[in-house]
Amino acid sequence: MENKAAKQYLARVKRALVCDKTDRCRLLERCAAMIDSFQQESPEAGYDGLVAAFGEPDAFVAELLSGLDEAAVKTARKRQRLIRWGAVAVIIAVLIAISFFWYIKFIRTRDLDENMVVVQGPATPLTEEEFRELWENLPGASTAYGEGYEDGYVTKEDNKR
């Protein structure tokens, strides 16, 4: 099947064909054989010629499926519908989980803990003596962060050395 129109027609038939795997393979082989024989008779026929000969892909599939057990076709359609809705439900659940994760992360960035210091107002320059006096009055577990320290983290005990 080298004809692009025939491949396109067969792909649309394949997409519309809803049945179990064994019946699907058998029906697709039968359809391909019918299209090949039609192309041998009319090699210049394009997609419109295939539609004129066999009908729209959906109608052709309905004709092919009419030879199968109706209960098996309904079961296959129900299974396909269940798979599609399941995929949609999984995608929605993943989106909700990701949204919840980012919301919790956002909320935690706004939380204040017992060690957080909030400074309001302009910064006040301190002299060395004022700084030493404040430093000596800090609780023992207090820490200082910032530049100018060897490791960027200094405790009150480290400062006394």
N, C-alpha and C positions, 0 to 999 in steps of 0.2 A: 504494500500500500504506500506508494510514493507520492500520491496526490495529496496536496496540503488540505484541500477541501474535504477529502475523505477522512483524513486524520482529525480534522476539526469536527466533522459530523460524528465520528466514532467517539471522540472525547465527550461531546455533549450527551450522547447516548449513555456512555459510561457513567457520567455524573448523575444522570436521571435514573439509572437502573438501581433499584433498591431491592435486594434479595440476598440470600445467603451466598457464601463464597463459591460453592460448587456450581450452583445455578447461574451465578453471575459470570463465571468463566465460560461455561457452556454457551450461554446466550451471547456473550461478547464474541466468541469464536464464530458462532452462527451469523451474527450481524456482520462481522468482518468478511466472512465468506460471501455473503449476499452483496456487500458493497464492492468487493473485488470482482465478482461476476458482472455486476452492473458497469463497472469501469471498463472491463474488457469489451463489453458491448458498445459503450459510449465513452471513449477515452477523453473526449473534449468536454464532458459534462462537469460543471463545477459544483459548488455547494448548493446553488439553486436547483440544479438538475437532480441532486440527491434528495433534496426536500420534495421536489415534484414527484420523484419515483417512490420514495418511502414515507413521505410525510414529515412533519416537524419531529424533532428528536423525542419530545415528550409523548407525542401520539404514537410514535413507533415503539417506544418503551412500553407504553400501556398495552399495545398489541402483543409485544413479546411476553409481558407479564401475565397476560390473560391465559396463557397456556400453563401457568404454574398454579400450585395450590394457593388459594386465596388467603388461608390462615397463615401460611408461611410468609407471604408477602406482607401481611399486616404485622406479623411479628417482627420482620426485618425493618419495617418502617418505624415501628414503635421503638425498637432498639436504636436505630439511627437518631430518632428524636431524643431519646433518653441520653445518648452520648453527647449530642449537641447541647442540651440543657445542662448536663453535668459539667461540660467544659465551661459554659457561661458561669455556672455557679462557682466553680473553682477559681476562675478569673476574678469574680466579684469578691470571693473570700480572701484571695491574696491581696487585692486592692484595699480591702477593709483592714486586713492585718498590717499592711504597710502604713496605711494612714494612722492606725492606732499607735504603731511604733513611733512614728514621727511626732504625733501629738504628745505622747508620754515624754519623749526626748525634749520637746519644746517646753513642756511644763516643768521638767526637772531643771532646765537651765534657768528658769525663773525662781526656783526655790532658794530660800536663804537658809544657810546652816548656821550653827552656833559660832563658827569661827569667822564668818564673813563680816567685814567692816565696810560700811557704806559712808562715804564722805560726801557731804553736801556743802557747797560753797567753794570759794576760791582757795587754792593751796596757800598756806602761810609759810614763809621761809623761817627756818629755825637756826639759831646759832648753835655752835658745837656744844656749849654748856647746857642749853635747853634740851638738845637731843639726848645728851648723856643722862640728864635728870629723868626724862620720859622713859628712856631705855631701862633705867634701873628700876622704875616703878611698874614695868610690865609683868604680868603673871609669868610663871616659870615655863609654861608650855607655849608661850607666844613665839612666833617666828617672823622673820622679815624676808621678803622676796624682792628681788630687783637686781639691777646692774651695779657693778662696782664691787661685788663680792667675788671671791675666787671661784666658788662653785654655784653662786646664784642663790644659795640658801644658807642663812645664818641663824643660829639660835642665840639666846641671851648668854649662854655659857661660852659659846664660841667667841663672842664679842669681848668677853672679859680677858681672854688670852692675849 
